[in-house]
Every structure is written in C-alpha cells, then in structure tokens.
Amino acid sequence: CLEIGGFMSASNGFIELSEEVTAIVRKYNIAKEVVDNSKNKLASKEKDYLNHYYLFIDDVNQAFLNLDNLDKEIINNDFFTPCQYDWWKKYYSKSTYYRLKSQAMSEFLRLFYDQM
C-alpha cells in the first residue's frame, strides 16, 4: 500500500517537511521496484494491479519536473540521489541552505499534493 501522510501547510516545521518528502521518496522507490520486478512476470490482465504504482510514480515525477532548477537540485541531492552529506557547503551558508531547502520541500509537496 502506498498511503502517505498529508501535507498540511507551508507552516509545517522543517523536520516535518523533511519527513514527509522522505516518506514520499521512499514509497516512490518501492513503487519503482515493484513495477520493475513485476513487469515481465505478469500476464497483461494481471498488470492492472500495478496501475496505482504507475500513477504514484507519475505524480512524483511530475511534481519534481515542475520544480525550478534550484529546488530540483536540492530535492535530488538530498532525497532522490543523496550525494555527499554536505554537498551544499561550497554553495551556501548553513542558514541560506536550510531556508532554500525548506522552500524546496514545501514547493515539492505542494506540487505533489495538488495533483491528487
């Protein structure tokens, strides 16, 4: 099941935003794995059960694609393909990075939940 919590508002704290984005990305990765592992093993009629996984994957992809480039960089580097832990230090001060990350997470969640 791919149930996730609900994004309440941009006033959610940094930790709550991060936990929500992490949960969506975790479920996205699970959905992709289920689809990839099931694709070639099921008869075409049995593939209907994968539709909710496909829809979830598409919703996440669309939310990500609609972000501006800075938000994409932050969401990608911190959640989808975590690179070096402190990748941002050569670009931003700590306070600027956390402000930008909070904005990126809020925008990603807004775009994601607006599709539902």
SERO-898563 format. One record per residue: residue in one letter; x, y, z of N, C-alpha, C in turn. Coordinates in nm, 3 decimals. Layout:
% SERO-898563
+-----+---------+---------+---------+---------+---------+---------+---------+---------+---------+
| res |     nc1 |     nc2 |     nc3 |    cac1 |    cac2 |    cac3 |     cc1 |     cc2 |     cc3 |
+-----+---------+---------+---------+---------+---------+---------+---------+---------+---------+
|   a |       X |       Y |       Z |       X |       Y |       Z |       X |       Y |       Z |
...
+-----+---------+---------+---------+---------+---------+---------+---------+---------+---------+
This chain:
% SERO-898563
+-----+---------+---------+---------+---------+---------+---------+---------+---------+---------+
| res |     nc1 |     nc2 |     nc3 |    cac1 |    cac2 |    cac3 |     cc1 |     cc2 |     cc3 |
+-----+---------+---------+---------+---------+---------+---------+---------+---------+---------+
|   c |   0.084 |  -0.118 |   0.000 |   0.000 |   0.000 |   0.000 |   0.089 |   0.125 |   0.000 |
|   l |   0.047 |   0.228 |  -0.072 |   0.129 |   0.348 |  -0.086 |   0.071 |   0.468 |  -0.012 |
|   e |   0.003 |   0.444 |   0.098 |  -0.053 |   0.556 |   0.172 |   0.059 |   0.641 |   0.230 |
|   i |   0.037 |   0.771 |   0.225 |   0.132 |   0.864 |   0.284 |   0.056 |   0.965 |   0.364 |
|   g |   0.128 |   1.036 |   0.448 |   0.065 |   1.140 |   0.528 |   0.019 |   1.254 |   0.440 |
|   g |  -0.049 |   1.347 |   0.499 |  -0.098 |   1.460 |   0.423 |  -0.019 |   1.585 |   0.452 |
|   f |   0.015 |   1.656 |   0.348 |   0.086 |   1.782 |   0.360 |  -0.013 |   1.885 |   0.411 |
|   m |   0.012 |   1.941 |   0.527 |  -0.083 |   2.032 |   0.588 |  -0.067 |   2.173 |   0.534 |
|   s |   0.051 |   2.231 |   0.548 |   0.073 |   2.368 |   0.502 |   0.221 |   2.399 |   0.504 |
|   a |   0.255 |   2.511 |   0.444 |   0.394 |   2.553 |   0.442 |   0.443 |   2.590 |   0.582 |
|   s |   0.351 |   2.603 |   0.676 |   0.392 |   2.638 |   0.812 |   0.442 |   2.516 |   0.890 |
|   n |   0.433 |   2.398 |   0.830 |   0.491 |   2.280 |   0.895 |   0.639 |   2.307 |   0.919 |
|   g |   0.691 |   2.249 |   1.026 |   0.831 |   2.269 |   1.059 |   0.923 |   2.197 |   0.961 |
|   f |   1.048 |   2.235 |   0.967 |   1.150 |   2.180 |   0.879 |   1.156 |   2.028 |   0.890 |
|   i |   1.153 |   1.977 |   1.011 |   1.163 |   1.832 |   1.032 |   1.043 |   1.760 |   0.972 |
|   e |   0.924 |   1.815 |   0.992 |   0.803 |   1.753 |   0.937 |   0.807 |   1.753 |   0.784 |
|   l |   0.852 |   1.863 |   0.725 |   0.863 |   1.869 |   0.579 |   0.961 |   1.763 |   0.529 |
|   s |   1.075 |   1.754 |   0.596 |   1.177 |   1.658 |   0.557 |   1.126 |   1.515 |   0.570 |
|   e |   1.055 |   1.486 |   0.678 |   0.999 |   1.351 |   0.698 |   0.897 |   1.317 |   0.590 |
|   e |   0.815 |   1.415 |   0.552 |   0.713 |   1.391 |   0.450 |   0.776 |   1.366 |   0.313 |
|   v |   0.875 |   1.447 |   0.276 |   0.943 |   1.426 |   0.148 |   1.016 |   1.292 |   0.150 |
|   t |   1.080 |   1.260 |   0.261 |   1.149 |   1.131 |   0.273 |   1.051 |   1.015 |   0.256 |
|   a |   0.933 |   1.025 |   0.316 |   0.832 |   0.919 |   0.304 |   0.786 |   0.904 |   0.160 |
|   i |   0.766 |   1.014 |   0.090 |   0.723 |   1.008 |  -0.050 |   0.831 |   0.944 |  -0.135 |
|   v |   0.955 |   0.984 |  -0.116 |   1.065 |   0.929 |  -0.195 |   1.084 |   0.782 |  -0.165 |
|   r |   1.071 |   0.742 |  -0.039 |   1.083 |   0.601 |  -0.003 |   0.975 |   0.519 |  -0.073 |
|   k |   0.852 |   0.568 |  -0.072 |   0.741 |   0.498 |  -0.138 |   0.757 |   0.499 |  -0.290 |
|   y |   0.813 |   0.607 |  -0.342 |   0.843 |   0.616 |  -0.485 |   0.943 |   0.506 |  -0.525 |
|   n |   1.048 |   0.491 |  -0.447 |   1.149 |   0.389 |  -0.475 |   1.090 |   0.248 |  -0.464 |
|   i |   1.004 |   0.227 |  -0.366 |   0.937 |   0.097 |  -0.352 |   0.847 |   0.071 |  -0.472 |
|   a |   0.770 |   0.172 |  -0.512 |   0.680 |   0.158 |  -0.627 |   0.758 |   0.125 |  -0.753 |
|   k |   0.869 |   0.194 |  -0.774 |   0.952 |   0.165 |  -0.893 |   1.006 |   0.022 |  -0.889 |
|   e |   1.047 |  -0.022 |  -0.772 |   1.099 |  -0.158 |  -0.758 |   0.990 |  -0.261 |  -0.785 |
|   v |   0.870 |  -0.239 |  -0.730 |   0.759 |  -0.331 |  -0.752 |   0.726 |  -0.340 |  -0.901 |
|   v |   0.717 |  -0.225 |  -0.965 |   0.686 |  -0.221 |  -1.109 |   0.795 |  -0.291 |  -1.188 |
|   d |   0.920 |  -0.259 |  -1.161 |   1.031 |  -0.320 |  -1.234 |   1.037 |  -0.471 |  -1.215 |
|   n |   1.011 |  -0.517 |  -1.092 |   1.018 |  -0.660 |  -1.064 |   0.897 |  -0.736 |  -1.115 |
|   s |   0.785 |  -0.668 |  -1.135 |   0.661 |  -0.735 |  -1.174 |   0.632 |  -0.729 |  -1.323 |
|   k |   0.686 |  -0.632 |  -1.390 |   0.655 |  -0.608 |  -1.531 |   0.659 |  -0.732 |  -1.618 |
|   n |   0.769 |  -0.799 |  -1.615 |   0.790 |  -0.911 |  -1.706 |   0.738 |  -1.044 |  -1.653 |
|   k |   0.689 |  -1.044 |  -1.531 |   0.645 |  -1.169 |  -1.469 |   0.494 |  -1.189 |  -1.473 |
|   l |   0.420 |  -1.086 |  -1.511 |   0.275 |  -1.093 |  -1.505 |   0.213 |  -1.097 |  -1.644 |
|   a |   0.102 |  -1.167 |  -1.653 |   0.023 |  -1.162 |  -1.775 |  -0.038 |  -1.023 |  -1.785 |
|   s |  -0.074 |  -0.980 |  -1.905 |  -0.122 |  -0.843 |  -1.924 |  -0.245 |  -0.812 |  -1.839 |
|   k |  -0.335 |  -0.907 |  -1.820 |  -0.454 |  -0.882 |  -1.737 |  -0.417 |  -0.862 |  -1.591 |
|   e |  -0.310 |  -0.928 |  -1.546 |  -0.269 |  -0.916 |  -1.407 |  -0.195 |  -0.785 |  -1.379 |
|   k |  -0.151 |  -0.717 |  -1.483 |  -0.075 |  -0.593 |  -1.465 |  -0.162 |  -0.477 |  -1.419 |
|   d |  -0.293 |  -0.493 |  -1.424 |  -0.382 |  -0.386 |  -1.379 |  -0.357 |  -0.347 |  -1.234 |
|   y |  -0.315 |  -0.443 |  -1.153 |  -0.292 |  -0.412 |  -1.012 |  -0.174 |  -0.316 |  -0.994 |
|   l |  -0.092 |  -0.299 |  -1.097 |   0.021 |  -0.208 |  -1.088 |  -0.016 |  -0.063 |  -1.117 |
|   n |  -0.141 |  -0.039 |  -1.161 |  -0.179 |   0.096 |  -1.203 |  -0.159 |   0.200 |  -1.094 |
|   h |  -0.193 |   0.169 |  -0.969 |  -0.174 |   0.270 |  -0.864 |  -0.027 |   0.301 |  -0.841 |
|   y |   0.061 |   0.202 |  -0.866 |   0.204 |   0.228 |  -0.856 |   0.248 |   0.322 |  -0.968 |
|   y |   0.201 |   0.296 |  -1.089 |   0.234 |   0.382 |  -1.203 |   0.185 |   0.525 |  -1.179 |
|   l |   0.064 |   0.539 |  -1.126 |   0.009 |   0.672 |  -1.100 |   0.091 |   0.746 |  -0.995 |
|   f |   0.130 |   0.675 |  -0.890 |   0.211 |   0.736 |  -0.785 |   0.346 |   0.782 |  -0.841 |
|   i |   0.411 |   0.695 |  -0.918 |   0.539 |   0.728 |  -0.979 |   0.524 |   0.852 |  -1.068 |
|   d |   0.418 |   0.856 |  -1.147 |   0.395 |   0.969 |  -1.236 |   0.371 |   1.097 |  -1.156 |
|   d |   0.295 |   1.090 |  -1.047 |   0.270 |   1.209 |  -0.965 |   0.400 |   1.265 |  -0.907 |
|   v |   0.486 |   1.176 |  -0.859 |   0.614 |   1.221 |  -0.803 |   0.700 |   1.281 |  -0.913 |
|   n |   0.708 |   1.214 |  -1.027 |   0.788 |   1.265 |  -1.138 |   0.739 |   1.402 |  -1.183 |
|   q |   0.608 |   1.420 |  -1.194 |   0.553 |   1.548 |  -1.238 |   0.582 |   1.658 |  -1.137 |
|   a |   0.568 |   1.628 |  -1.010 |   0.600 |   1.727 |  -0.907 |   0.746 |   1.770 |  -0.919 |
|   f |   0.834 |   1.672 |  -0.934 |   0.977 |   1.702 |  -0.944 |   1.007 |   1.784 |  -1.069 |
|   l |   0.949 |   1.745 |  -1.182 |   0.977 |   1.814 |  -1.309 |   0.926 |   1.958 |  -1.308 |
|   n |   0.826 |   1.988 |  -1.228 |   0.770 |   2.122 |  -1.223 |   0.842 |   2.215 |  -1.125 |
|   l |   0.940 |   2.163 |  -1.055 |   1.022 |   2.247 |  -0.967 |   1.116 |   2.334 |  -1.051 |
|   d |   1.157 |   2.447 |  -0.996 |   1.261 |   2.523 |  -1.065 |   1.395 |   2.451 |  -1.044 |
|   n |   1.496 |   2.494 |  -1.115 |   1.624 |   2.421 |  -1.114 |   1.690 |   2.415 |  -0.977 |
|   l |   1.683 |   2.521 |  -0.900 |   1.743 |   2.520 |  -0.766 |   1.671 |   2.421 |  -0.676 |
|   d |   1.537 |   2.423 |  -0.678 |   1.461 |   2.328 |  -0.598 |   1.488 |   2.184 |  -0.641 |
|   k |   1.499 |   2.161 |  -0.772 |   1.531 |   2.027 |  -0.822 |   1.665 |   1.980 |  -0.768 |
|   e |   1.764 |   2.069 |  -0.771 |   1.897 |   2.033 |  -0.724 |   1.892 |   1.992 |  -0.577 |
|   i |   1.823 |   2.068 |  -0.496 |   1.816 |   2.040 |  -0.352 |   1.739 |   1.910 |  -0.326 |
|   i |   1.622 |   1.895 |  -0.386 |   1.542 |   1.774 |  -0.366 |   1.616 |   1.652 |  -0.417 |
|   n |   1.677 |   1.663 |  -0.534 |   1.750 |   1.550 |  -0.589 |   1.869 |   1.512 |  -0.502 |
|   n |   1.951 |   1.609 |  -0.466 |   2.073 |   1.581 |  -0.390 |   2.047 |   1.536 |  -0.247 |
|   d |   1.935 |   1.580 |  -0.189 |   1.908 |   1.545 |  -0.050 |   1.815 |   1.426 |  -0.033 |
|   f |   1.736 |   1.394 |  -0.137 |   1.636 |   1.289 |  -0.120 |   1.644 |   1.177 |  -0.224 |
|   f |   1.647 |   1.211 |  -0.352 |   1.642 |   1.107 |  -0.455 |   1.776 |   1.037 |  -0.475 |
|   t |   1.879 |   1.112 |  -0.491 |   2.012 |   1.054 |  -0.509 |   2.109 |   1.122 |  -0.415 |
|   p |   2.094 |   1.092 |  -0.286 |   2.179 |   1.161 |  -0.189 |   2.326 |   1.146 |  -0.224 |
|   c |   2.389 |   1.258 |  -0.240 |   2.532 |   1.257 |  -0.270 |   2.605 |   1.287 |  -0.140 |
|   q |   2.715 |   1.349 |  -0.150 |   2.792 |   1.383 |  -0.030 |   2.703 |   1.457 |   0.069 |
|   y |   2.712 |   1.422 |   0.194 |   2.627 |   1.476 |   0.300 |   2.622 |   1.629 |   0.299 |
|   d |   2.734 |   1.693 |   0.286 |   2.739 |   1.839 |   0.293 |   2.769 |   1.901 |   0.157 |
|   w |   2.709 |   1.848 |   0.052 |   2.731 |   1.895 |  -0.086 |   2.707 |   2.044 |  -0.100 |
|   w |   2.619 |   2.099 |  -0.021 |   2.574 |   2.237 |  -0.032 |   2.673 |   2.338 |   0.024 |
|   k |   2.770 |   2.291 |   0.104 |   2.858 |   2.384 |   0.176 |   2.944 |   2.470 |   0.084 |
|   k |   2.973 |   2.422 |  -0.035 |   3.054 |   2.505 |  -0.126 |   2.970 |   2.608 |  -0.200 |
|   y |   2.838 |   2.604 |  -0.181 |   2.749 |   2.698 |  -0.250 |   2.678 |   2.795 |  -0.156 |
|   y |   2.643 |   2.749 |  -0.035 |   2.555 |   2.826 |   0.052 |   2.606 |   2.826 |   0.196 |
|   s |   2.569 |   2.932 |   0.267 |   2.588 |   2.928 |   0.412 |   2.483 |   2.833 |   0.469 |
|   k |   2.501 |   2.793 |   0.593 |   2.408 |   2.699 |   0.655 |   2.266 |   2.756 |   0.660 |
|   s |   2.254 |   2.880 |   0.701 |   2.121 |   2.940 |   0.712 |   2.054 |   2.954 |   0.575 |
|   t |   2.131 |   2.991 |   0.474 |   2.075 |   3.003 |   0.339 |   2.032 |   2.866 |   0.288 |
|   y |   2.116 |   2.766 |   0.309 |   2.082 |   2.631 |   0.263 |   1.953 |   2.581 |   0.329 |
|   y |   1.939 |   2.596 |   0.459 |   1.819 |   2.549 |   0.527 |   1.694 |   2.626 |   0.483 |
|   r |   1.710 |   2.754 |   0.457 |   1.597 |   2.832 |   0.406 |   1.557 |   2.783 |   0.267 |
|   l |   1.656 |   2.762 |   0.180 |   1.629 |   2.715 |   0.044 |   1.573 |   2.572 |   0.045 |
|   k |   1.627 |   2.488 |   0.132 |   1.578 |   2.351 |   0.141 |   1.433 |   2.348 |   0.190 |
|   s |   1.402 |   2.430 |   0.287 |   1.266 |   2.437 |   0.337 |   1.170 |   2.482 |   0.227 |
|   q |   1.211 |   2.581 |   0.150 |   1.129 |   2.628 |   0.038 |   1.113 |   2.519 |  -0.068 |
|   a |   1.222 |   2.448 |  -0.098 |   1.218 |   2.341 |  -0.200 |   1.126 |   2.227 |  -0.155 |
|   m |   1.135 |   2.189 |  -0.029 |   1.049 |   2.082 |   0.022 |   0.902 |   2.124 |   0.018 |
|   s |   0.873 |   2.247 |   0.060 |   0.735 |   2.297 |   0.058 |   0.679 |   2.299 |  -0.083 |
|   e |   0.760 |   2.344 |  -0.177 |   0.714 |   2.351 |  -0.316 |   0.693 |   2.211 |  -0.375 |
|   f |   0.785 |   2.120 |  -0.347 |   0.769 |   1.982 |  -0.395 |   0.641 |   1.921 |  -0.341 |
|   l |   0.616 |   1.938 |  -0.212 |   0.496 |   1.882 |  -0.151 |   0.369 |   1.949 |  -0.205 |
|   r |   0.373 |   2.079 |  -0.225 |   0.258 |   2.149 |  -0.282 |   0.227 |   2.094 |  -0.421 |
|   l |   0.328 |   2.081 |  -0.504 |   0.308 |   2.030 |  -0.639 |   0.259 |   1.885 |  -0.636 |
|   f |   0.315 |   1.805 |  -0.548 |   0.276 |   1.666 |  -0.538 |   0.130 |   1.653 |  -0.496 |
|   y |   0.090 |   1.721 |  -0.390 |  -0.046 |   1.707 |  -0.339 |  -0.149 |   1.781 |  -0.424 |
|   d |  -0.108 |   1.881 |  -0.499 |  -0.202 |   1.948 |  -0.589 |  -0.250 |   1.856 |  -0.700 |
|   q |  -0.174 |   1.752 |  -0.730 |  -0.211 |   1.657 |  -0.837 |  -0.314 |   1.555 |  -0.791 |
|   m |  -0.326 |   1.538 |  -0.661 |  -0.413 |   1.433 |  -0.608 |  -0.557 |   1.478 |  -0.597 |
+-----+---------+---------+---------+---------+---------+---------+---------+---------+---------+
